[in-house]
Amino acid sequence: MDSGLTVCTIILLYIAGVMMSAQLLDRVNRVSRFLRNGTGFSIDTDELCHIFGKLIKSDIIVADDKGVILGIYDNPDVSTIDCLDVAVQGDVLNEDINERIMSVLSTRENVHSSMLGIESEEYEQYEFLIIPIDISGERLGTILTYRINNQYEVDDIILGEYVTTIVSLELLHGMRDDEENAAQKRKQVGLAIHSLSHSEIYAAYCALSALKKTKGILIVSRVAGEYGITRSAIVNSIKKLNSAGVIKSKSMGVKGTAIIIQNEYIMEALASRIPEMSDN
């Protein structure tokens, strides 16, 4: 995680330049040790939240722009707010609350619960810190922290911004991984379709369309009769796509052929070739 550490080092130098307190320096060093002890580029967001939450004595929620939880920490000294009670990564934040925190465009500290739509008197004494997660001007999520009867101060905010930068770098790395994975899948689909004849491309499109979903049972004779294509074209196309790893097929005897689409780009690619065939 060389690039991540480089950016983090710059931030550390900046913080030092504004005369960080000894307590803040200790906190930053604890987070930095977490980074140095990590393996490769991947960051355990839950563990990062755990460290951050203990340091600022708060509950921590990291959510993407859709409200999907990327990391959490439930501080035992802070009673969890019911509408913010998320258990694990992948849970989804209350939709109204996510809309409200996504509308916050810059770091806001000591936010009142009413701003989040939390009107219960039970939470009147809670203080919130909202830190947007931005990459190149694109809002990708939010870090939301809260604690009771203890306002957030400058040291808390600086540490929060530091942690947010780490999360941003992790999200950026994840986006790059997704793009590379998508490129590999599209290449796989291209090679698979290249192995098909014109009639097999149309047969494959008709056969996979008949599944309706990403998996199902294919009745070759039914598809052949419905679309006016040969059984051999369907069978050959399925065999070739299976060999290419784009789909997974298994004969079920008289019941038909069980098919699972393993590469989600196959239907898009097949559909794009149908107009070309009709023009020829």
For each residue, the residues with C-beta under 8 A, 3 or more apart:
1: 4 5 35 38 40 41 43 169
2: 5 6
3: 6 7 169
4: 1 7 8 35 41 166 169 170 173
5: 1 2 8 9 35 36
6: 2 3 9 10
7: 3 4 10 11 165 169
8: 4 5 11 12 32 35 162 165 166
9: 5 6 12 13
10: 6 7 13 14
11: 7 8 14 15 161 162 165
12: 8 9 15 16 28 32 162
13: 9 10 16 17
14: 10 11 17 18
15: 11 12 18 20 24 28 158 162
16: 12 13 19 20 25
17: 13 14
18: 14 15
19: 16
20: 15 16 24 25 28 155 158
21: 24 25 155
22: 25 26
23: 26 27 155
24: 15 20 21 27 28 155 158 159
25: 16 20 21 22 28 29
26: 22 23 29 30
27: 23 24 30 31 55 155 159
28: 12 15 20 24 25 31 32 159 162
29: 25 26 32 33
30: 26 27 33 34 51 55
31: 27 28 34 35 48 51 52 55 159 162 163 166
32: 8 12 28 29 35 36
33: 29 30 36 37
34: 30 31 37 38 47 48 51
35: 1 4 5 8 31 32 38 43 166
36: 5 32 33
37: 33 34
38: 1 34 35 42 43 44
39: 42
40: 1
41: 1 4 173
42: 38 39 170 173
43: 1 35 38 48 166 167 170
44: 38 47 48
45: 48 49 62 70 71 89 167 170
46: 49 50 71 72 73 89
47: 34 44 50 51
48: 31 34 43 44 45 51 52 71 163 166 167
49: 45 46 52 53 60 61 62 71 72 73
50: 46 47 53 54 60 73
51: 30 31 34 47 48 54 55
52: 31 48 49 55 56 60 73 145 159 160 163
53: 49 50 56 57 58 59 60 73 75 145
54: 50 51 57 73 75
55: 27 30 31 51 52 159
56: 52 53 145 147 152 156 159 160
57: 53 54 75 77 78 147 150
58: 53 75 78 129 145 146 147
59: 53 72 73 74 75 78 80 81 84 145 146 147
60: 49 50 52 53 71 72 73 75 143 144 145
61: 49 69 71 72 84 86 93 143 144 145
62: 45 49 69 70 71 72 133 141 142 143 144 167
63: 66 67 68 69 70 93 98 101 141 142 144
64: 67 68 70 140 141 171
65: 102 139 140 141
66: 63 92 98
67: 63 64 92 93 94 95 97 98
68: 63 64 90 91 92 93
69: 61 62 63 72 86 88 89 90 91 92 93
70: 45 62 63 64 89 141 167 171
71: 45 46 48 49 60 61 62 89 167
72: 46 49 59 60 61 62 69 86 87 88 89
73: 46 49 50 52 53 54 59 60
74: 59 78 80
75: 53 54 57 58 59 60 78 147
76:
77: 57
78: 57 58 59 74 75 146 147 148
79: 148
80: 59 74 84 85
81: 59 84 85 113 118 123 126 146
82: 85
83: 94 97 118
84: 59 61 80 81 93 94 97 144 146
85: 80 81 82
86: 61 69 72 91 92 93
87: 72 91
88: 69 72 91
89: 45 46 69 70 71 72
90: 68 69
91: 68 69 86 87 88
92: 66 67 68 69 86 95
93: 61 63 67 68 69 84 86 97 98
94: 67 83 84 97 98
95: 67 92 98 99
96: 99 100 117
97: 67 83 84 93 94 100 101 116 117 118
98: 63 66 67 93 94 95 101 102 142
99: 95 96 102 103
100: 96 97 103 104 115 116 117
101: 63 97 98 104 116 130 142 144
102: 65 98 99 139 142
103: 99 100
104: 100 101 108 130 132 142
105: 132 139
106: 132
107: 129 130 131 132 157 160 161
108: 104 111 128 129 130
109: 127 129 130 151 152 156 157
110: 127 128 129 151 152
111: 108 115 116 127 128 129 130
112: 115 128
113: 81 116 118 119 120 123 124 126 128
114: 117 118 119
115: 100 111 112 128
116: 97 100 101 111 113 128
117: 96 97 100 114
118: 81 83 97 113 114 123 126
119: 113 114
120: 113 123
121: 124
122:
123: 81 113 118 120 126
124: 113 121
125: 148 149
126: 81 113 118 123 146 147 148
127: 109 110 111 146 147 148 149 150 151 152
128: 108 110 111 112 113 115 116 144 145 146
129: 58 107 108 109 110 111 143 144 145 146 152 156 157 160
130: 101 104 107 108 109 111 142 143 144
131: 107 142 143 144 145 160 161 164
132: 104 105 106 107 139 141 142 164
133: 62 139 140 141 142 143 164 167 168 171
134: 137 138 139 140 168
135: 138 140 168 171 172 175
136:
137: 134
138: 134 135
139: 65 102 105 132 133 134
140: 64 65 133 134 135 168 171
141: 62 63 64 65 70 132 133 167 171
142: 62 63 98 101 102 104 130 131 132 133
143: 60 61 62 129 130 131 133 160 163 164 167
144: 60 61 62 63 84 101 128 129 130 131
145: 52 53 56 58 59 60 61 128 129 131 152 160
146: 58 59 78 81 84 126 127 128 129
147: 56 57 58 59 75 78 126 127 150 152
148: 78 79 125 126 127
149: 125 127
150: 57 127 147
151: 109 110 127
152: 56 109 110 127 129 145 147 156 157 160
153: 156 157
154: 157 158
155: 20 21 23 24 27 158 159
156: 56 109 129 152 153 159 160
157: 107 109 129 152 153 154 160 161
158: 15 20 24 154 155 161 162
159: 24 27 28 31 52 55 56 155 156 162 163
160: 52 56 107 129 131 143 145 152 156 157 163 164
161: 11 107 131 157 158 164 165
162: 8 11 12 15 28 31 158 159 165 166
163: 31 48 52 143 159 160 166 167
164: 131 132 133 143 160 161 167 168
165: 7 8 11 161 162 168 169
166: 4 8 31 35 43 48 162 163 169 170
167: 43 45 48 62 70 71 133 141 143 163 164 170 171
168: 133 134 135 140 164 165 171 172
169: 1 3 4 7 165 166 172 173
170: 4 42 43 45 166 167 173 174
171: 64 70 133 135 140 141 167 168 174 175
172: 135 168 169 175 176
173: 4 41 42 169 170 176 177
174: 170 171 177 178
175: 135 171 172 178 179
176: 172 173 179 180
177: 173 174 180 181
178: 174 175 181 182
179: 175 176 182 183
180: 176 177 183 184
181: 177 178 184 185
182: 178 179 185 186 265
183: 179 180 186 187
184: 180 181 187 188
185: 181 182 188 189 263 264 265
186: 182 183 189 190 265 269
187: 183 184 190 191
188: 184 185 191 192 244 245 246 263
189: 185 186 192 193 246 263 265 266 269
190: 186 187 193 194 269
191: 187 188 194 195 244
192: 188 189 195 196 240 241 244 245 246 263 266
193: 189 190 196 201 269 270 273
194: 190 191
195: 191 192 240 244
196: 192 193 200 201 204 237 240 241
197: 200 201 233
198: 201 202 277 280
199: 202 203 229 230 233
200: 196 197 203 204 233 236 237 240
201: 193 196 197 198 204 205 237 270 273 274 277
202: 198 199 205 206 227 229 233 274 277
203: 199 200 206 207 227 229 230 233 234 236 237
204: 196 200 201 207 208 234 237 238 241 270
205: 201 202 208 209 267 270 271 273 274
206: 202 203 209 210 223 226 227 229 234
207: 203 204 210 211 218 220 223 234 237 238 259
208: 204 205 211 247 259 261 266 267 270
209: 205 206 212 267
210: 206 207 216 218 222 223 226
211: 207 208 214 215 216 218 259 261
212: 209 216
213: 216
214: 211 260 261 264
215: 211 258 259 260 261
216: 210 211 212 213 258 259
217: 252 255 256 257 258 259
218: 207 210 211 223 234 238 249 256 257 258 259
219: 222 223 256
220: 207 223 224 231 234 235 256 257
221: 224 225 231
222: 210 219 225 226
223: 206 207 210 218 219 220 226 227 229 234
224: 220 221 227 228 229 230 231 234
225: 221 222 228
226: 206 210 222 223
227: 202 203 206 223 224
228: 224 225
229: 199 202 203 206 223 224 233 234
230: 199 203 224 233 234
231: 220 221 224 234 235
232: 235 236
233: 197 199 200 202 203 229 230 236 237
234: 203 204 206 207 218 220 223 224 229 230 231 237 238
235: 220 231 232 238 239
236: 200 203 232 233 239 240
237: 196 200 201 203 204 207 233 234 240 241
238: 204 207 218 234 235 241 242 247 249 257 259
239: 235 236 242 243 249
240: 192 195 196 200 236 237 243 244
241: 192 196 204 237 238 244 246 247 249 266
242: 238 239 245 246 247 248 249
243: 239 240
244: 188 191 192 195 240 241
245: 188 192 242 262 263
246: 188 189 192 241 242 261 262 263 266
247: 208 238 241 242 259 260 261 262 263 266
248: 242 259 260 262
249: 218 238 239 241 242 257 258 259 260
250: 257 258
251: 257 258
252: 217 255 256 257 258
253:
254:
255: 217 252
256: 217 218 219 220 252
257: 217 218 220 238 249 250 251 252
258: 215 216 217 218 249 250 251 252
259: 207 208 211 215 216 217 218 238 247 248 249
260: 214 215 247 248 249
261: 208 211 214 215 246 247 264 266 267
262: 245 246 247 248
263: 185 188 189 192 245 246 247 266
264: 185 214 261 267
265: 182 185 186 189 268 269
266: 189 192 208 241 246 247 261 263 269 270
267: 205 208 209 261 264 270 271
268: 265 271 272
269: 186 189 190 193 265 266 272 273
270: 193 201 204 205 208 266 267 273 274
271: 205 267 268 274
272: 268 269 275 276
273: 193 201 205 269 270 276 277
274: 201 202 205 270 271 277 278
275: 272 278 279
276: 272 273 279 280
277: 198 201 202 273 274 280
278: 274 275
279: 275 276
280: 198 276 277
